[in-house]
Each structure stands twice: as C-alpha cells, then as structure tokens.
Amino acid sequence: MNETAIIDVLLGVVLALFGFIMKYIIGRVQDNESKIDTLRVDLAKQGQENQELYNHIKRIDRNLSEIYKKLDELILTVRTNK
C-alpha cells in the first residue's frame, strides 16, 4: 500500500468514528430535550397545583378566623350572662 491509501484508510476510520460519536451525541441531546419538555410540563402542573393549594389554605384560614371570632363572642356572651 502506498502512503495515500494509508492516509485515506485512516481518514475514513477517523470520519467513521466522528460520525458515530456525533450520532451518539445527537441521540443523547434528543433524549435530554424530551426529558426537559416532560419536566417543564410537570413543573407547570405543580405550579398550578401549588396555587390551588395556597388558595384552599387561605380559605381554610379565613374560616378558622371566623370560627375563633364567633367562639370569642360566645365566651363573652356567656360570661356577661352569668
């Protein structure tokens, strides 16, 4: 084999290896993109659920405050009627 044939074979091997590596990297990037998209959807859902839970907790807190006020009024009424 002459020198140009050896260089051609080595260049072919290098290019094949480079192509394999690029294919692997592109595959990994696509997998990561799909995982990131899934995480974005999950994050949006959790944000909405957190907002709903916060609203429910605020409503419960208001109801508890009303109950405490009514209990205080009841205690005052009972004490004054004795």
Buried (B, 14 or more C-beta within 10 A) or exposed (E): EEEEEEEEEEEEEEEEEEEEEEEEEEEEEEEEEEEEEEEEEEEEEEEEEEEEEEEEEEEEEEEEEEEEEEEEEEEEEEEEEE
